[in-house]
Amino acid sequence: MPKYSEISPQGDSPPDHKTIDKSDVPTWCAHPLKTPSSQPNMLLFPGEMTHHAGMLAACQQLPLVQECAPEDFANRTDRSQMLAYVADCAAYELFRQQQPEAAGNPRAVAGFSVGEIAALVAAGIISYDQGLTIVKARAEAMQRWVDEEEMAALAVFGMEEDQLNHLCARVDPEGKPAQKVFISHCWGRKGFVCSGASAALELLEVLVENEAQQEVVYKQRLEFRLDAGHTPLATAVAAEVEEVIKSIQMNPPQCEVYFNCGFRVAAGEDPSVFAPYLIQQLLMPLRWDVTIRNSLQRGIRRFFECGPGQSLKDLMIFNSFTASPSQTIRPAELTTLVQC
């Protein structure tokens, strides 16, 4: 059998032929000549209610921060969401200046709640201004909802998800058949937040206390959480925000994106699927457990939390991953804070 070199053409290349070099392809393309990252990294963006005194101090020189007025936002959903987005994007911009290689070439990005919008900016899907438009519509719609209805949230630790879902379904305030409380956040194994109408949360708290007599369960009211986003109760809010989201022209991502609703999209994916994912985020539990578990399974070994505080690093305690019978990966130890 002749060798390939003996039967393949060896003549001059056509006039319009261009030799492909590793620098000629997008950064997200897995070109065989590209040197793979020894520590695949992922950028994480926290959500609302992560504000604290002195936040944005290190980013005052950035134009996007100079346009932001952070006073009087502690208990308002609309202001806290806008500020969280600005702070996340400011931290990312600072990260790009300090570590351009790590910030500019992540394997993946993800954001927690409104932080998901900042993640889309980092992935090149939307611009900062486009993200601000989405966040403004989302925040204002949720604030109107908060002004109209009294809602509350309860963190529950130590209970299985199916068991907690069953308790939520048993809550029946005032004999009304419609369910009024749901799991809204899945932080990790046996770590959840339930959100809903205040009256329903009070009844759920009693049911959880009764279960706690049978096993080790810890619960805590989340006073800072004032809405029931990430549950079917947010249908009206999702309808308001949907029109704005669909009006935004989106680009293919430059890296993998992990969405709150549990889906992952690859670099270069058709952006037409992103709008439904952003809308579903408001109506479905925020699956942070799925995001971290899947990213670890796919080889991510470095996380950079871009934003105020360290809420996502703290949540990593729920996300230990058994890579092999002899190896347990603790992502909290792999997370670096990028604060502003």
Secondary structure, DSSP 8 states (H G I E B T S, - for coil): ---HHHHS--S---TT-----GGGS-TTS--TTS---SS-EEEEE--SS---TTTTGGGTTSHHHHT---SS-TT-HHHHHHHHHHHHHHHHHHHHHH-HHHHHS-SEEEESTTHHHHHHHHTTSS-HHHHHHHHHHHHHHHHHHHHHS-EEEEEEES--HHHHHHHHHH--GGG-SS--EEEEEEEETTEEEEEEEHHHHHHHHHHHHHHHTTS--EEEE-TT--S--SSGGGHHHHHHHHHHHHTS-----SSEEE-TTS-EE-TT--GGGHHHHHHHHHHS-EEHHHHHHHHHHTT--EEEEESSS-HHHHHGGG--EEEETTEEE-GGGGEEEE--
